Amino acid sequence: MQDTPPEQTAATPLHGGAPAGWRLRMYTIIFEADTRAGRAFDLALVALIVASVTVVVLDSMASVHEHYSGLLRALEWTFTLLFTAEYLARLACVRRPLRYARSVFGVIDLLAILPTYLAILVPGLHALIDVRVLRLLRLFRILKLGAYVAEFGQLGRALAASRRKILVFMVFVMMVVMIMGTLMYVVEGPAHGYTSIPVGVYWAITTMTTVGFGDITPHTDLGRVIASAMMLLGWGTLAVPTGIVSAEFTAQRIGRAPTTRTCHECLSEGHLPSARFCRDCGARLPRWHHDEDVARAPAEQRPPA
């Protein structure tokens, strides 16, 4: 028996309490981008985010703030009210609002609007924290861009898949810098600026990463030999994590169809058009909402009838 389409059950919960009716339509527009309405919403939100961050940056310039403080304040409140409406709409259309509020993007959404209200609702806040910190917190809005660009999601999944390899690599790097830093402390000594093992480790890190501030340099011939080895080792070391993440990023691009289909339970996205259950939590997925663009997709990538 085929699943009943969501639009035929608008008066009843969808898949055990998931959004239905107007909540489902709002959910599809806000959290997915495989329809014209969803893409238009995402593009409009990206434009608002960029414009709001631009206002914050301009407001930090003394000359601009002096002449246009009123306009900038009005724009700031306009953006804050729009982002507040968006945040409340997200909470209204998800199955578990608290879960979304505690998610990474939920926290970012809250940080994007909270500073403006704090500056008004807590008059004595200036005695505890500089107002510039609140302006800095508004820059969290730029992190919201990650929710509307597919490549951000692919990069995040690639980093998550590479986390064990990257952890092993970082442990190896820490072992190397600890050994080389201690060796330089023994060879050079306090007379040449290497006053402790942590200072030697600091030198090893700046040398391996090819930063080389020059505040601490070896003076002995043996120290210069060690430094040369560290510089050459740094070239190869920096290439390792790049290769790991690049391989996983390529696998993500090849192995998954570029959709924003989102699970109503755990809010994970990127599911295949033909998927019936969430790959992360196992919950049953609703029917994929999309427009006529899917008609041009290969037959094996189309959702079941």
N, C-alpha and C positions, 0 to 999 in steps of 0.2 A: 504494500500500500504506500502510495506516495505521501510525502509530508504536505500538510495543509499550508498554503502560502500565508505569510503573516498578515497580508492585507485583508484576508477573509476572516481573521479572528481579532479584529481591532478592539472588540469589547472584552476580550479575555487575555490573561497574561500569556506571553509567548515563551515557550520552552521553560516552564517551571518558574514563572515570575519575571522573566526578562521584559524589557520595555515593549509596549504595544501601542497601537493607535498613534496619537500625536507624539508620544514619547519615542516611539520607534522611528518615526519620520525625522524628528529632531536628532536622535542618536545617529541616524544614517548620514545626515548632513554634517554634523559636528565632528564625528569620530572617523568617518570614512570619506574617501575622495574619489570613488569610482562612479560618481554621478555628476552631472553638470552642476547641481546645487552644491554638492560637497566640494567640488573644485573651486567654485566661485567663493564659497565661504572661506576656504583655506587661503586663497589668493588675497581676499579682502583682509583677513586676519594678519597675514604676513605684511601687507602694506601698513596696517595699523601699528604693528610691532616696530617696524623700521622707522616709521614716522615718530612714534613715541620715544624711541631711543635717541633719535636725532634731536628731539626737543630737550631731553635730559642733557645731552652733550652740549647743546647751544646754551642752556641755562647755566652751565658751569663756567662759561666765558664771561668775565666781568663786563666787558664792553657791550656784549649782546644783552646780558641781564639788565644792565642799567637802562637801556633804551626800550627793551621789549619785555620787561618782567611781567606786565599785565597780560599780554598776549600769551606768553609762555605758560603762565599760571592757568589761564583759561583752557589752553590746549591740554595741559597736564590733567586737569580735572575731567575734560572730555574723554581723554583716553582712559582714565581711571574708571569712569562710569561705564564705558563700553566694555572694558575688560572685566568689570564686576558683573555686568549682565551676562557676559560669556561664561564666567566661572559658575554663576548660579544656574545657567542653562545646562551646563555639563553635569552639575550635581543633580538636577531635576530629571535628566533623561537616562542616567546610568542605573543599573540594577542595584548596586551597592554604593551609595554616595560616599560613605566613610572610607571605603577601600580606595576610591579614586582620590579623595582628599589626602590620603596618606601616601599616595604614589609619588614618584619623582615629579611627573608633570603637574600633578595636583598641588604639590608644595610650591613649585615654580609659579603656577598660576596665582597662588595666594600671595607669594612674595612680590609679585608684579603689581598688586593693588594695595597691599597692606601699608607700605610706607606713607602714602598720601593721606590715608585715614589716621594713621598714628600721629602725624604732624599736627592734625586738627583736633583729634579727640583727646590727646594728652598734652595740655598746654605746658606742663613743666618738663616735657621730655628733653628740652634743650639743656637742662641742667644735668642730664644723665648721659646724653649722647649727642654728638655733633650732627647738625642737620645734614651735613655733607654725606654722612653715612646712609641716611635715608635716601638721598639722591642716588647713591651708589647701588642701594638695593633695588632701585627701579630698573637698573640695567639687567636684572634677572629676566626682564621681558625678552631680551634677545635670546635667552635659552629656550623660550617657547617656540622659536623657529624650528627646533629639532623635531617637533611634533608634526610639522607640515612639509618636511622635505624627505622624500623616500630614502635618499642616500644617507641621511643621518641614521635612520633605522637600520640600514644595512651595515653601516660602520659600527653601530652599537652591538649588533648581533655578532659581527666579526670579532670585536674586542672581547665579547663574552665567551665566544668559542675558543679564543686564544689565551684566556686568562691563566690556565695552568702552565702553558708553555712560557708565557711572559713572566710568571712568578718564578719558575725555575731559572730563567735567564737572569732575573733581577738578583736572585740569591747568588748565582755565579758571579755577577758583577760585584756584589758586595764583598764576596770572598776575595776577589782580585784586588779591589781597592784597599781592603783591610791589610792584605799581605804586603802590597806595594807601598802603602802609606807607612806601615811599621818599618819596612826595610829602609825607606828614605829617612825616617826618624833616626834609625841607627847609623846610617851612612853620613848624613848631613849634620844632624844634631842641632841643639839650640843655638849654636853660634851662627848658623845660617838661616835662622828663622823657624826651624822645625822644632818647636818647643815642646810638643807632646804628640802622642800617636793620633789623637783626633785632628790636629793640624796637618799631620802627614796624610791622613785619609782625605781631608778636604783638598789638599794639593792633588792627590791621586784622582779624585772625582773631576776636578776642573781640567786636569790633563787628559783623562780618558775621554771626556766629552768634547775635547778640542776647544774648550772655552779659553783656557789659559789667561787668567786675569793678569798674571805677571807680578802679583804681590809677593809670591814666594817662588823662588827659583833655585835650582841646584847650583852649587859652586864647585863641587869636586868633580873629577873626571868620572868616577864611578856613578855619582849621582846623575850626571848628564847621560850616561849610558842607560840607566834605569828610566830616566825621563823619555829618552828616544824610544825605548821599547814600549812605554805607556802610550806615546803618541801613535805609534803604528798599530798597537792593539786597539786603540780607540776607533780607528777607521773601520776595522772589521766588526767591532762590537756594536757600533751604531747601526750597521746593516742588518743585524740579526732580527730585532723586533720589527723592523720595516718589512722584512721578508715574511715573517710569521703572520702579521696582520694582513698583508697584501694577498697571501695565499687564501686566508679565510674570507677576505672580502670578495675575491674572485669566486670562491665556492658559493658564497651567498648570492651573487649575481646570477650564477649559472643554475643553481639548484632551486630557486624560488621565482614564482611569477610575480611581476611588479604590481601587486594589489594592496589596498589598504583595508581589506576585510578584517574586521575586528571582532574578537570574542566578547560577548556580553558579560561573561563571568569574571575573567582576569584581565580584560582590556588589552591583551596581546594582539598584535596585528600582523599582516603579511601572510595570511593563510591562502592556500591555493584555492582557485575558484571551485574546484570539485570537492574540496574538503567538507566533511560532514561533522567532524568533531575537532575541538581545539587541540593543537599539538602540544600545548603547555599544561592545561588543566584537565583536558578530556571532556569538557562540557560540550553539549550539542550546539552546533552553530546554526544560526538562522539562515534563511535563504539569502544568497548574495544579491545585494541591491546594486545595480549598475545601469548604464545607459546603452545606447546603440553601439558604442565603441567595441563592446565585447563581441558583437556579431562578426567582427573582422578577425577575432582571435582564432588560433588553430582549434580544431574540433576537440582535441584531447584536453584543452585548457578551459572549455566551456563548462558551466555548472550543469548538473543533471536536470532533466526536465521534471 
